[in-house]
Amino acid sequence: MDEVITRNRAAYDRIAEDFAARNPEVPDTYLAMADEFQRRTAGPVLDLGCGPGRDLAFWTRRGTRAVGLDLSAAMLRAARRRVAAPLVQGDLLRLPFQAGAFGGVWCSASLLHLPKASAPAALAGIRRVLRPGAPLLLSVKEGEGETWERWPGEPADRFFAWYRAEEIEGLLGAAGLTLLRMARDVSTIGQGWLCHLAVAA
């Protein structure tokens, strides 16, 4: 597990600027769930795996108090140029927050960087920091398997796990999270994505 975290951190430290340039806008699938997510929040939102701050800036523009957490120091430096919200360096398996600290967790394309065997622990940690009734936005790549992928043109490998819809629903339920709805999306390069809105029991 430590190797996965170390290599992912090194990869994102190397590609932070390129990643930010390639992912400038919040996807429409997330936007379609944003209003309901915001209606259900009661307290600050944790942008878990905030990267260069794209979604964190989106929430602060909407008047939502938000905190960003990311594994990569370079990603957090990029986020600081974009948003004045609090930023924390850390990983999904060791969230440095008190129980019930957040009124919502926004976890966009972050859980997928952990091996599937670690997903239950990560989701249990997310549930721990959520207040009862608070929402979780969770997006993952659709498919099967786990592997390392090389960032184009750079010696930077990122770990990915792909999920089926029923897998995520089962994982959410086991962690004490109730799925409200799920949407599918396909990226411009043909990658399928699953976007889930759930609430803490």
C-alpha positions, -999 to +999 in steps of 0.1 A: +000+000+000+028+024+008+043+018-027+010+028-043+008+060-022+044+069-028+043+063-066+010+081-070+023+111-050+055+112-071+034+110-104+011+139-094+040+160-082+055+156-116+024+162-138+005+188-116+006+216-141-002+195-172-030+178-153-045+211-144-044+223-180-060+192-193-089+192-168-101+228-166-139+224-162-161+206-138-178+178-158-215+182-166-224+150-147-211+165-115-228+197-121-261+179-125-257+166-089-242+198-074-275+215-065-288+185-046-254+179-030-254+215-018-290+214-005-280+184+017-249+200+032-249+213+067-214+224+074-181+226+055-174+204+025-142+183+022-129+181-014-111+148-011-084+145-036-088+182-046-059+182-071-052+216-085-084+231-070-108+230-099-138+217-079-127+234-047-129+267-065-163+258-079-176+253-043-161+284-029-177+304-057-210+290-047-205+303-012-198+269+004-171+266+031-147+240+018-114+223+027-092+206+001-071+175+008-046+160-016-017+136-016+005+158-038+023+189-026+026+201-062-012+198-067-018+217-035+005+245-047-015+247-079-047+248-059-034+276-038-030+298-069-067+292-076-085+293-043-080+307-008-097+277+010-078+257+036-056+230+021-042+198+038-017+173+025-028+137+033-042+105+019-076+088+018-067+061+042-056+084+070-080+114+071-066+139+096-101+151+107-124+146+137-155+124+134-184+143+120-163+173+109-179+177+075-213+184+061-204+169+028-175+151+010-168+156-027-146+127-038-140+132-076-117+106-092-098+099-061-109+065-046-099+049-080-062+055-071-064+029-043-064-009-047-099-023-044-089-041-013-084-007+004-117+008-007-138-004+023-113+013+047-113+045+027-151+046+026-153+039+063-130+069+069-152+091+047-182+080+066-164+087+099-158+124+090-194+129+076-222+141+098-254+120+097-275+128+066-245+145+049-239+138+012-210+121-006-203+127-043-181+098-055-169+093-090-149+064-104-139+049-137-163+022-150-148-012-158-129-040-143-094-046-130-065-027-116-032-015-132-006+012-134-009+037-163+019+060-176+011+097-181+017+107-217+053+119-223+064+116-186+080+089-164+050+091-141+028+061-133-006+063-116-025+034-101-061+029-112-089+006-102-121+003-123-155-005-108-189-018-118-220+001-106-231-028-084-196-029-067-198+007-057-234+003-044-223-026-022-192-008-009-213+023+000-239+003+018-212-016+038-197+017+049-230+031+062-238+052+031-271+051+012-270+056-026-295+082-038-287+081-075-260+073-100-252+087-134-229+074-162-207+096-184-182+089-212-152+111-216-139+125-249-115+096-251-142+070-245-136+062-209-168+054-189-173+071-156-198+064-127-209+093-106-227+085-073-246+107-049-250+091-014-258+101+021-245+091+055-269+070+076 
